[in-house]
Amino acid sequence: MPKKRQALVEFEDILGACNAVNYAADNQIYIAGHPAFVNYSTSQKISRPGDSDDSRGVNNVLLFTILNPIYSITTDVLYTICNPCGPVQRIVIFRKNGVQAMVEFDSVQSAQRAKASLNGADIYSGCCTLKIEYAKPTRLNVFKNDQDTWDYTNPNLSGQGSQCMFDGTPSFRTVLTHS
């Protein structure tokens, strides 16, 4: 913003913006008790820092960031919450800085359904909150099936096998909630 005391408002469509400007031309608008001047911006869209959906295209692979991961997150956990949105092909979990995972779906539509229904949800009540964005890769490479990587299109990959889904934690099927 070039001057202090300015703000941008982004409308859903151009008609909403036109209505606001036209209304303000005939009626004085007050914000916090001060008169406001309303005009069009040269910007079509407000750019937000960290808004990764603008830089990453929609595809069939989602990047999950699990915030406040108090309970264990495994491929079984992610499969159970993701598969109702569409067939899951592969899952890879990263544990370097916190817990992140990439989940590959059978189609872009399945990934869109998963992002729409799971983004912002808690896997367990009050923790393991999901932040979901589109990933850069369109296909994941999985070399073994275990608690951190799984290829559901190739169940015979050697690995230690599936871990117990509940390993002492509450059932996530009943507590998936939106914050």
C-alpha positions as CSV (number, residue, x, y, z in Angstrom):
1,M,0.0,0.0,0.0
2,P,1.5,3.3,-1.0
3,K,-0.1,5.4,1.8
4,K,-1.1,4.7,5.4
5,R,-4.8,4.3,6.2
6,Q,-5.6,2.5,3.0
7,A,-7.0,-1.0,2.5
8,L,-7.9,-3.3,-0.2
9,V,-11.1,-5.3,-0.4
10,E,-11.4,-8.2,-2.7
11,F,-14.9,-9.1,-3.9
12,E,-16.1,-12.5,-5.1
13,D,-16.9,-11.0,-8.5
14,I,-16.7,-7.7,-10.4
15,L,-20.5,-7.0,-9.9
16,G,-19.9,-6.8,-6.1
17,A,-17.1,-4.4,-6.5
18,C,-19.2,-2.2,-8.9
19,N,-22.1,-2.2,-6.4
20,A,-19.8,-1.1,-3.6
21,V,-18.2,1.8,-5.5
22,N,-21.6,2.9,-6.9
23,Y,-23.1,2.9,-3.4
24,A,-20.2,4.8,-1.9
25,A,-20.5,7.5,-4.7
26,D,-24.0,8.4,-3.4
27,N,-23.6,7.6,0.3
28,Q,-20.9,8.5,2.8
29,I,-19.1,5.4,4.2
30,Y,-17.6,5.5,7.7
31,I,-15.0,3.1,9.0
32,A,-14.2,3.3,12.7
33,G,-16.0,6.7,12.8
34,H,-13.9,8.2,9.9
35,P,-15.2,8.9,6.4
36,A,-13.9,6.5,3.8
37,F,-13.3,7.0,0.1
38,V,-14.0,4.0,-2.1
39,N,-12.5,3.5,-5.5
40,Y,-11.3,0.8,-7.8
41,S,-7.8,-0.7,-7.5
42,T,-5.5,-1.5,-10.4
43,S,-5.1,-5.0,-8.8
44,Q,-7.4,-7.7,-9.9
45,K,-6.5,-10.0,-7.0
46,I,-5.0,-9.5,-3.5
47,S,-1.7,-11.4,-3.2
48,R,-1.2,-12.9,0.3
49,P,2.1,-14.0,1.7
50,G,2.3,-17.7,2.0
51,D,-0.7,-18.2,-0.3
52,S,0.8,-21.3,-1.9
53,D,-2.3,-22.2,-4.0
54,D,-1.4,-19.3,-6.3
55,S,2.0,-20.7,-7.1
56,R,1.1,-24.4,-7.2
57,G,-1.2,-25.8,-9.8
58,V,-4.1,-28.0,-9.0
59,N,-3.1,-31.7,-9.4
60,N,-3.8,-35.1,-8.0
61,V,-1.1,-35.0,-5.2
62,L,-1.7,-33.1,-2.0
63,L,0.8,-31.9,0.6
64,F,-0.4,-32.4,4.1
65,T,1.1,-30.5,7.0
66,I,0.0,-32.0,10.3
67,L,0.0,-29.3,13.0
68,N,0.3,-30.2,16.7
69,P,0.9,-33.9,15.9
70,I,0.4,-35.3,19.4
71,Y,-0.5,-38.8,18.2
72,S,1.3,-41.0,15.7
73,I,0.6,-40.3,12.1
74,T,1.0,-43.4,9.8
75,T,0.0,-44.3,6.3
76,D,-2.9,-46.2,7.8
77,V,-4.2,-43.1,9.5
78,L,-3.9,-41.0,6.4
79,Y,-5.4,-43.7,4.1
80,T,-8.4,-44.0,6.4
81,I,-9.2,-40.3,6.4
82,C,-8.4,-39.7,2.7
83,N,-9.8,-42.7,0.9
84,P,-13.5,-41.7,1.4
85,C,-12.7,-38.7,-0.9
86,G,-11.4,-40.9,-3.7
87,P,-9.0,-43.8,-4.3
88,V,-5.6,-43.2,-2.7
89,Q,-2.7,-44.4,-4.9
90,R,0.4,-43.7,-2.8
91,I,1.3,-42.0,0.5
92,V,4.8,-40.7,1.7
93,I,5.3,-39.3,5.2
94,F,8.2,-36.9,6.0
95,R,9.3,-36.4,9.6
96,K,12.2,-34.0,9.2
97,N,10.7,-30.7,10.4
98,G,7.5,-31.7,12.0
99,V,5.2,-34.1,10.2
100,Q,4.3,-33.7,6.5
101,A,2.9,-36.1,4.0
102,M,2.1,-36.3,0.3
103,V,-0.9,-38.2,-0.7
104,E,-1.4,-39.2,-4.4
105,F,-5.0,-39.7,-5.5
106,D,-6.4,-41.4,-8.6
107,S,-7.5,-38.1,-10.1
108,V,-7.5,-34.3,-9.7
109,Q,-11.2,-34.4,-8.7
110,S,-10.5,-36.8,-5.8
111,A,-7.7,-34.5,-4.6
112,Q,-10.0,-31.5,-4.8
113,R,-12.6,-33.3,-2.8
114,A,-10.1,-34.3,-0.1
115,K,-8.7,-30.7,0.1
116,A,-12.2,-29.2,0.4
117,S,-13.4,-31.6,3.0
118,L,-10.2,-32.2,5.1
119,N,-8.3,-28.9,5.1
120,G,-8.4,-27.3,8.6
121,A,-9.8,-30.5,10.1
122,D,-8.4,-32.2,13.2
123,I,-7.6,-35.9,12.8
124,Y,-8.0,-36.3,16.6
125,S,-10.1,-33.8,18.6
126,G,-8.0,-30.7,19.4
127,C,-4.8,-31.9,17.7
128,C,-3.2,-33.2,14.5
129,T,-4.8,-30.4,12.5
130,L,-4.5,-30.7,8.7
131,K,-3.1,-27.9,6.5
132,I,-3.5,-29.1,2.9
133,E,-2.2,-27.6,-0.3
134,Y,-1.4,-28.9,-3.8
135,A,2.0,-30.5,-4.1
136,K,4.4,-29.9,-7.0
137,P,4.9,-33.6,-8.0
138,T,2.1,-35.3,-9.9
139,R,3.4,-38.9,-9.0
140,L,5.0,-40.3,-5.9
141,N,7.7,-42.9,-5.9
142,V,7.4,-45.6,-3.2
143,F,10.0,-48.3,-2.8
144,K,8.5,-50.2,0.2
145,N,5.2,-50.5,2.1
146,D,5.6,-49.5,5.8
147,Q,4.2,-47.0,8.3
148,D,5.8,-44.0,6.4
149,T,5.4,-45.0,2.8
150,W,2.8,-47.1,1.0
151,D,1.9,-47.9,-2.6
152,Y,-1.7,-49.0,-2.7
153,T,-1.4,-49.9,-6.4
154,N,1.4,-52.4,-5.5
155,P,0.5,-54.1,-2.2
156,N,3.4,-56.7,-2.6
157,L,6.2,-54.2,-2.0
158,S,8.5,-55.6,0.7
159,G,8.3,-53.9,4.0
160,Q,7.5,-54.6,7.6
161,G,3.8,-54.6,6.9
162,S,1.0,-52.4,8.1
163,Q,1.1,-51.0,11.7
164,C,-1.8,-51.3,14.0
165,M,-4.1,-48.3,13.2
166,F,-5.0,-47.5,16.8
167,D,-1.7,-48.2,18.7
168,G,-3.2,-46.9,21.9
169,T,-4.6,-43.7,20.5
170,P,-8.3,-42.8,20.2
171,S,-10.2,-43.8,17.0
172,F,-9.8,-41.1,14.5
173,R,-12.9,-42.2,12.5
174,T,-15.1,-40.7,15.2
175,V,-13.3,-37.5,16.1
176,L,-12.4,-35.9,12.7
177,T,-13.6,-32.3,13.3
178,H,-13.2,-28.9,11.7
179,S,-11.8,-26.2,14.0
